[in-house]
Amino acid sequence: MKACPSNRWLCMALGQFPAVLLLLAVFPAACSLHKGVNQNAAQNDSMAQSEAAPSPQPTPAASAVTVHIGYARRDDYLQSLAVDKFASATLIPARGLKAGSALVRFEGGEPVWAIAADRGVSGSLLQHMPGVAENKKFAPTEVTYGTVPKGFTREEPENSDPEPLERGKYYIFTVRRGSGSVDYQAVHITEDGTIESYDAQPRAGTSFALCCDIAPDFVGSAVSDTSAP
């Protein structure tokens, strides 16, 4: 071992110089490692929070509406069924209605679906003849919106499936029979998907008398119109 210079403190500093260099080299590496660990931990926490947060669920579509159809005559049949959509409805005060009934005016009607019996040429010639067994093929007891029964063709829309029923909208189902009788059904799809359906009788324009026990939330507003039919 070499003897230290006369300056003892300088000798000690020189003797410790390699250790000081090693410490300076290790310190940045340790800082970098600590920083990487913190970044990975932050990323893991972010991923865990993302997985724990529930994904937004799509709003379920409104339930399908099924119209029940009766026939007073044994040889009667369904000639056509049409559905019109309305944006809103207004309650119109009126006199002379049955208890539990209401006069409602619908706004913004547009056709959204229509079907008709596909009877062909021979069927059209026989449709007015009572007791024809072929009429029974075209006498469904119920029809669901968007589903074309056997023996029927879709007339509206022509080249696409019908649009789904919309919440908050109103629909008028028009049922025409071969005998000439016509029934109407007023339907409201509420915001939560509930179906409110009532028998309807047409009045002036797009006004219908609905029966019976109309739900309080069926219409959004009321107007004063005592001159309405």
DRENLUMZA-196919 format. One record per residue (C-alpha): residue number from 0; residue in three letters; x, y, z. Coordinates in pm, 1 decimal. Example, Ala and Ser with C-alpha at 12.3 -4.5 7.8 and 13.67 -1.06 7.14 Angstrom:
BEGIN
{site 0 Ala {1230.0 -450.0 780.0}};
{site 1 Ser {1367.0 -106.0 714.0}};
//
This chain:
BEGIN
{site 0 Met {0.0 0.0 0.0}};
{site 1 Lys {137.2 339.2 -98.8}};
{site 2 Ala {193.8 589.1 169.9}};
{site 3 Cys {-46.3 877.2 182.8}};
{site 4 Pro {70.9 1220.2 94.5}};
{site 5 Ser {142.5 1465.1 364.0}};
{site 6 Asn {-214.3 1595.2 327.6}};
{site 7 Arg {-409.2 1331.9 516.3}};
{site 8 Trp {-756.2 1459.4 420.4}};
{site 9 Leu {-670.1 1460.8 51.3}};
{site 10 Cys {-550.9 1103.2 79.4}};
{site 11 Met {-879.7 994.3 236.9}};
{site 12 Ala {-1083.2 1169.2 -35.9}};
{site 13 Leu {-882.0 1003.4 -309.6}};
{site 14 Gly {-923.1 666.8 -141.9}};
{site 15 Gln {-1302.0 702.5 -136.5}};
{site 16 Phe {-1329.9 836.2 -495.6}};
{site 17 Pro {-1427.7 501.7 -663.1}};
{site 18 Ala {-1703.1 446.6 -406.2}};
{site 19 Val {-1838.7 796.4 -470.6}};
{site 20 Leu {-1850.2 729.7 -844.3}};
{site 21 Leu {-2034.6 400.8 -787.4}};
{site 22 Leu {-2293.5 573.5 -568.1}};
{site 23 Leu {-2353.8 843.8 -831.1}};
{site 24 Ala {-2401.3 577.6 -1100.2}};
{site 25 Val {-2647.8 372.6 -894.2}};
{site 26 Phe {-2861.4 669.3 -778.0}};
{site 27 Pro {-3003.8 766.6 -1122.1}};
{site 28 Ala {-3082.9 401.7 -1198.4}};
{site 29 Ala {-3269.7 366.2 -869.5}};
{site 30 Cys {-3466.1 684.6 -938.5}};
{site 31 Ser {-3558.2 561.8 -1285.1}};
{site 32 Leu {-3672.9 225.7 -1145.6}};
{site 33 His {-3883.9 395.6 -877.8}};
{site 34 Lys {-4044.5 621.2 -1140.6}};
{site 35 Gly {-4127.7 321.5 -1362.1}};
{site 36 Val {-4290.7 139.0 -1070.9}};
{site 37 Asn {-4506.7 444.0 -992.2}};
{site 38 Gln {-4615.1 475.6 -1355.9}};
{site 39 Asn {-4709.0 106.9 -1375.3}};
{site 40 Ala {-4906.4 134.0 -1052.9}};
{site 41 Ala {-5095.0 436.9 -1186.3}};
{site 42 Gln {-5175.6 253.2 -1510.5}};
{site 43 Asn {-5297.9 -51.2 -1317.0}};
{site 44 Asp {-5521.5 168.6 -1099.3}};
{site 45 Ser {-5665.9 337.3 -1411.0}};
{site 46 Met {-5737.7 0.7 -1575.1}};
{site 47 Ala {-5899.4 -132.3 -1257.4}};
{site 48 Gln {-6127.9 172.2 -1233.9}};
{site 49 Ser {-6219.9 137.9 -1602.6}};
{site 50 Glu {-6311.2 -228.9 -1556.0}};
{site 51 Ala {-6507.1 -157.8 -1239.2}};
{site 52 Ala {-6715.9 120.5 -1399.5}};
{site 53 Pro {-7033.9 -25.0 -1555.2}};
{site 54 Ser {-7066.1 17.2 -1932.2}};
{site 55 Pro {-7371.0 216.4 -2049.7}};
{site 56 Gln {-7647.3 -17.1 -2160.0}};
{site 57 Pro {-7858.9 53.5 -2470.4}};
{site 58 Thr {-8217.3 155.1 -2408.9}};
{site 59 Pro {-8435.9 -150.6 -2463.3}};
{site 60 Ala {-8680.3 -130.0 -2751.7}};
{site 61 Ala {-9047.8 -92.5 -2683.0}};
{site 62 Ser {-9245.7 -414.2 -2667.6}};
{site 63 Ala {-9433.0 -530.0 -2976.0}};
{site 64 Val {-9798.6 -433.0 -3005.0}};
{site 65 Thr {-10048.2 -707.5 -3085.3}};
{site 66 Val {-10396.5 -623.5 -3209.1}};
{site 67 His {-10674.7 -876.1 -3145.9}};
{site 68 Ile {-10929.3 -908.0 -3425.9}};
{site 69 Gly {-11283.6 -1040.5 -3399.5}};
{site 70 Tyr {-11529.3 -1128.8 -3676.5}};
{site 71 Ala {-11907.6 -1091.3 -3645.8}};
{site 72 Arg {-11962.4 -1301.6 -3956.6}};
{site 73 Arg {-11823.5 -1649.9 -4003.4}};
{site 74 Asp {-11720.0 -1579.1 -4361.0}};
{site 75 Asp {-11553.4 -1246.6 -4282.2}};
{site 76 Tyr {-11178.1 -1192.1 -4310.3}};
{site 77 Leu {-10907.7 -931.0 -4263.2}};
{site 78 Gln {-10876.0 -722.7 -4574.9}};
{site 79 Ser {-10601.3 -489.9 -4451.3}};
{site 80 Leu {-10432.7 -346.1 -4144.5}};
{site 81 Ala {-10258.0 -7.8 -4142.9}};
{site 82 Val {-10056.8 170.9 -3873.3}};
{site 83 Asp {-9997.4 547.2 -3854.5}};
{site 84 Lys {-9755.6 716.2 -3613.1}};
{site 85 Phe {-9832.4 1044.6 -3438.2}};
{site 86 Ala {-9586.1 1270.5 -3258.5}};
{site 87 Ser {-9821.4 1396.5 -2987.2}};
{site 88 Ala {-10176.4 1389.1 -2854.7}};
{site 89 Thr {-10400.6 1654.4 -2703.3}};
{site 90 Leu {-10701.8 1602.7 -2478.7}};
{site 91 Ile {-11007.5 1793.6 -2601.4}};
{site 92 Pro {-11288.1 1864.8 -2351.5}};
{site 93 Ala {-11615.0 1739.5 -2499.1}};
{site 94 Arg {-11970.3 1670.6 -2387.6}};
{site 95 Gly {-12176.9 1359.9 -2446.6}};
{site 96 Leu {-11899.3 1101.1 -2413.2}};
{site 97 Lys {-11938.5 776.9 -2221.3}};
{site 98 Ala {-11801.3 763.4 -1869.0}};
{site 99 Gly {-11430.3 689.3 -1877.6}};
{site 100 Ser {-11397.3 798.3 -2240.9}};
{site 101 Ala {-11194.5 1088.7 -2377.1}};
{site 102 Leu {-11171.6 1286.0 -2699.0}};
{site 103 Val {-10811.5 1302.4 -2819.2}};
{site 104 Arg {-10658.2 1483.5 -3112.8}};
{site 105 Phe {-10341.7 1331.0 -3258.9}};
{site 106 Glu {-10078.9 1540.4 -3435.4}};
{site 107 Gly {-9824.6 1460.9 -3707.4}};
{site 108 Gly {-9958.3 1139.1 -3857.7}};
{site 109 Glu {-9747.9 935.4 -4098.8}};
{site 110 Pro {-9789.5 575.3 -4224.1}};
{site 111 Val {-9532.5 331.4 -4086.9}};
{site 112 Trp {-9673.3 -14.5 -4164.7}};
{site 113 Ala {-9951.8 -170.5 -4371.9}};
{site 114 Ile {-10043.6 -523.9 -4480.3}};
{site 115 Ala {-10319.0 -661.9 -4703.0}};
{site 116 Ala {-10464.4 -1002.6 -4781.4}};
{site 117 Asp {-10291.6 -1157.6 -5082.2}};
{site 118 Arg {-10598.0 -1317.9 -5238.7}};
{site 119 Gly {-10496.2 -1302.7 -5602.8}};
{site 120 Val {-10737.4 -1259.4 -5894.5}};
{site 121 Ser {-10962.5 -1553.0 -5807.1}};
{site 122 Gly {-10990.8 -1445.6 -5446.7}};
{site 123 Ser {-11094.7 -1094.6 -5538.0}};
{site 124 Leu {-11381.9 -1239.2 -5741.7}};
{site 125 Leu {-11503.9 -1456.6 -5455.3}};
{site 126 Gln {-11455.3 -1218.3 -5162.5}};
{site 127 His {-11819.3 -1104.2 -5153.1}};
{site 128 Met {-11965.8 -1454.2 -5167.8}};
{site 129 Pro {-12082.1 -1570.9 -4821.3}};
{site 130 Gly {-11968.3 -1905.8 -4691.8}};
{site 131 Val {-11652.9 -1924.6 -4901.0}};
{site 132 Ala {-11409.5 -2146.3 -4708.1}};
{site 133 Glu {-11109.7 -1966.5 -4852.2}};
{site 134 Asn {-11192.7 -1657.7 -4645.7}};
{site 135 Lys {-11088.2 -1843.5 -4331.1}};
{site 136 Lys {-10729.3 -1840.9 -4452.5}};
{site 137 Phe {-10730.5 -1465.1 -4423.5}};
{site 138 Ala {-10900.2 -1429.7 -4085.7}};
{site 139 Pro {-10623.8 -1412.3 -3821.5}};
{site 140 Thr {-10745.7 -1345.8 -3469.6}};
{site 141 Glu {-10441.8 -1132.3 -3387.3}};
{site 142 Val {-10167.4 -944.4 -3569.9}};
{site 143 Thr {-9839.2 -823.6 -3419.3}};
{site 144 Tyr {-9681.8 -504.8 -3546.3}};
{site 145 Gly {-9404.4 -582.0 -3794.1}};
{site 146 Thr {-9500.7 -948.0 -3844.3}};
{site 147 Val {-9677.0 -1029.3 -4171.6}};
{site 148 Pro {-9925.9 -1317.9 -4125.7}};
{site 149 Lys {-9931.8 -1605.7 -4370.7}};
{site 150 Gly {-10136.4 -1519.2 -4678.1}};
{site 151 Phe {-10069.3 -1143.6 -4646.9}};
{site 152 Thr {-9829.6 -904.8 -4815.5}};
{site 153 Arg {-9662.0 -592.8 -4682.5}};
{site 154 Glu {-9759.7 -272.0 -4855.4}};
{site 155 Glu {-9584.9 -19.8 -4626.1}};
{site 156 Pro {-9291.4 19.3 -4626.6}};
{site 157 Glu {-9229.5 -135.0 -4966.5}};
{site 158 Asn {-8856.0 -206.6 -4960.7}};
{site 159 Ser {-8756.9 -230.4 -4595.6}};
{site 160 Asp {-8868.6 -359.5 -4259.2}};
{site 161 Pro {-9093.8 -127.7 -4058.2}};
{site 162 Glu {-8930.6 106.0 -3810.4}};
{site 163 Pro {-8941.3 -1.5 -3444.6}};
{site 164 Leu {-9206.1 144.2 -3219.5}};
{site 165 Glu {-9085.5 464.2 -3054.8}};
{site 166 Arg {-9124.8 554.0 -2692.9}};
{site 167 Gly {-9332.0 863.8 -2635.3}};
{site 168 Lys {-9514.6 824.1 -2969.0}};
{site 169 Tyr {-9877.2 743.3 -3051.5}};
{site 170 Tyr {-10008.4 493.6 -3305.5}};
{site 171 Ile {-10346.1 435.1 -3467.2}};
{site 172 Phe {-10410.6 78.8 -3589.0}};
{site 173 Thr {-10681.5 59.8 -3856.7}};
{site 174 Val {-10837.7 -283.5 -3912.4}};
{site 175 Arg {-11048.9 -327.2 -4227.8}};
{site 176 Arg {-11247.5 -643.3 -4288.6}};
{site 177 Gly {-11382.6 -788.1 -4609.5}};
{site 178 Ser {-11737.9 -719.4 -4491.9}};
{site 179 Gly {-11659.6 -347.1 -4480.7}};
{site 180 Ser {-11645.6 -305.2 -4102.4}};
{site 181 Val {-11354.6 -102.5 -3965.2}};
{site 182 Asp {-11204.2 -94.1 -3616.4}};
{site 183 Tyr {-10949.6 145.0 -3471.9}};
{site 184 Gln {-10702.7 100.0 -3187.6}};
{site 185 Ala {-10513.9 390.8 -3029.4}};
{site 186 Val {-10178.3 296.2 -2877.1}};
{site 187 His {-9933.0 498.9 -2672.0}};
{site 188 Ile {-9578.1 378.6 -2602.8}};
{site 189 Thr {-9476.2 546.1 -2277.5}};
{site 190 Glu {-9121.2 658.7 -2198.4}};
{site 191 Asp {-9059.6 344.9 -1991.1}};
{site 192 Gly {-9186.0 114.9 -2268.5}};
{site 193 Thr {-9532.8 49.7 -2127.2}};
{site 194 Ile {-9806.2 -2.6 -2386.8}};
{site 195 Glu {-10135.5 180.9 -2335.9}};
{site 196 Ser {-10404.7 68.6 -2579.9}};
{site 197 Tyr {-10769.6 173.8 -2619.5}};
{site 198 Asp {-11055.9 119.4 -2859.2}};
{site 199 Ala {-11104.0 428.6 -3072.8}};
{site 200 Gln {-11377.0 580.9 -3286.8}};
{site 201 Pro {-11284.6 844.2 -3546.2}};
{site 202 Arg {-11421.8 1195.9 -3520.7}};
{site 203 Ala {-11332.3 1504.8 -3722.3}};
{site 204 Gly {-10982.7 1510.0 -3872.0}};
{site 205 Thr {-10735.9 1318.6 -3658.8}};
{site 206 Ser {-10954.6 1323.7 -3347.2}};
{site 207 Phe {-11068.4 997.9 -3189.4}};
{site 208 Ala {-11297.3 913.4 -2901.3}};
{site 209 Leu {-11110.1 663.5 -2681.5}};
{site 210 Cys {-11269.0 415.9 -2445.0}};
{site 211 Cys {-11240.3 341.3 -2160.1}};
{site 212 Asp {-11066.1 438.5 -1832.3}};
{site 213 Ile {-10800.4 641.7 -2009.7}};
{site 214 Ala {-10469.6 659.4 -1821.6}};
{site 215 Pro {-10397.3 1007.3 -1678.8}};
{site 216 Asp {-10060.9 1019.9 -1857.2}};
{site 217 Phe {-10194.4 912.4 -2197.5}};
{site 218 Val {-10193.5 1269.8 -2332.9}};
{site 219 Gly {-9941.1 1543.1 -2261.9}};
{site 220 Ser {-10177.7 1841.0 -2256.3}};
{site 221 Ala {-10537.8 1952.5 -2277.9}};
{site 222 Val {-10702.0 2233.3 -2472.9}};
{site 223 Ser {-11031.7 2408.9 -2441.9}};
{site 224 Asp {-11235.6 2317.8 -2748.4}};
{site 225 Thr {-11599.7 2275.3 -2659.7}};
{site 226 Ser {-11696.8 2298.1 -3024.5}};
{site 227 Ala {-11522.0 1969.5 -3104.1}};
{site 228 Pro {-11757.8 1692.6 -3218.1}};
//
